[in-house]
Amino acid sequence: MRVVIVSSMLHMRPDRLAAQLHSLVSRERRDGRRVVLAFGDCCSAMSSLENLGGVTRTSGTNCCEILLGRDIYRRLSHQGAFFICPEWAVRWRTMFETELGLDTKVAKAFMQELHRKIVYLDTGVVPEPTAAVNDCADYCGLPVERLPVSLDTLHSAIEDAISRLTPAGVQA
Amino acid sequence: MANLTNREMPEGFVEIQMALLDAIERADRTSAQAMLRTWAAAHGPERLLAEVIEPVLAWIGEGWRRHESFTIAQGYIAAKVIEDALDQIITPSQLRSSENATGRPAVIGNIEGDFHSLGRRMVGIFLRANGWNVHDLGNDVPGSLFVETALQTGARVIGVSAMTLTTAHEIRKLRSEIDNRKLAGRLKLAVGGAVFVVCPDIVDQVGGDGTAASALHAPRLFDVLWEASVSAARPAGLSAAQGVLL
């Protein structure tokens, strides 16, 4: 199985994410390969892509739900969790200030209105960027929790997606 | 950050409106609140909504409709400025006496499985500013609770929010709940969220009665759907509006 990694920053530009995924999927299908999209419901094109023959997607609305499983994701969301993953954590300032237009004062009000805590999902794959996580929490004025996350749920989600793969050319 | 003021102003825009727009552009909630309080003290809080806030929001809303670039921060501050005015400057009796106040009940919430509350909260604020009595059920709300609350409060419009296609499809359960209880004429379903802006076709797929281009346009949509509900309750001839896109 080949793994193709797409820049996670494209999530901030869903139309560009859609264009890139369309391009990648088209290329793979043209070469006779099937595709598992290890994505959440990240852009409006996902449904049309995953309905193509030989293409499927992991179940879940976003990567945090796919990592945690629906029940834990839902329970923590009810507790007001704002999830951050390792890759996101090191880019938090760009996300908040450049992409969302927040500054520290507005960010505190904004984040504290919508969330009760920051939950860092520690997959163990890369060392936690501890300073970045703490800086982000301070910026938002929210407490931070570290949650060790096994990759088993993600593995199961990918296995499930593979099991749903149709032959190339057959609609899902 | 998008420059809201670097455009031709509508004819008649006055200093306070320009200043408010500028404060929103800078995401400066404190300045906005102070200038509105000062203006209300001089001219009367009753005039604040109609003469200051509404024209500015209409201007911003038109920009949203034209898909101009606004940041989350600007949208958030615009909503908070109104909320501040409603909570701290304009009393409930003054709000009720304003010319567009309806006092109509509305039920809003994020559909089951959806936790993206910002848009819903903004809709609630803009509805309140237009005189609606808003019952906000929060995130992850099952369809049955929407319907029960609407019946208890006398609401004719349910506003349901979903950010993604996956959660938007959960709205079908709410649609079924309404239809199975034979309430389709009585209860109208306003749907909203990022996915409906990008793919308006989904409104029909999930059984929505209408959607709006942004939270700012929600009050107009709710007005239309309320009237459709009232029309449906009339004995003959007046059909409900379907598929409203505002």
Contacts between the chains, C-beta under 8 A, distances in Angstrom:
chain1	res1	chain2	res2	distance
A	14	B	198	7.3
A	40	B	164	7.6
A	40	B	166	8.0
A	41	B	164	3.9
A	41	B	165	5.4
A	41	B	166	4.3
A	41	B	167	7.7
A	44	B	165	6.6
A	44	B	195	6.2
A	44	B	198	4.4
A	44	B	199	5.0
A	46	B	165	6.7
A	47	B	165	5.4
A	60	B	166	7.9
A	61	B	113	7.0
A	61	B	164	5.3
A	61	B	166	4.8
A	61	B	167	6.2
A	62	B	164	7.7
A	74	B	113	7.4
A	74	B	140	7.0
A	77	B	115	4.3
A	77	B	139	7.2
A	77	B	140	7.3
A	78	B	115	8.0
A	78	B	139	7.6
A	78	B	140	6.8
A	100	B	71	6.0
A	100	B	72	4.2
A	100	B	73	5.9
A	101	B	1	4.6
A	101	B	2	7.9
A	101	B	27	6.6
A	101	B	71	2.9
A	101	B	72	6.2
A	101	B	73	3.6
A	101	B	74	6.2
A	102	B	27	7.5
A	102	B	71	8.0
A	102	B	72	7.1
A	102	B	73	4.8
A	103	B	27	6.9
A	103	B	73	7.7
A	106	B	27	4.9
A	106	B	29	7.3
A	106	B	73	5.3
A	106	B	76	7.0
A	106	B	77	6.7
A	109	B	29	7.4
A	109	B	80	7.3
A	110	B	72	7.7
A	110	B	73	7.4
A	110	B	76	5.4
A	113	B	121	7.6
A	114	B	117	5.8
A	114	B	118	6.2
A	114	B	121	7.9
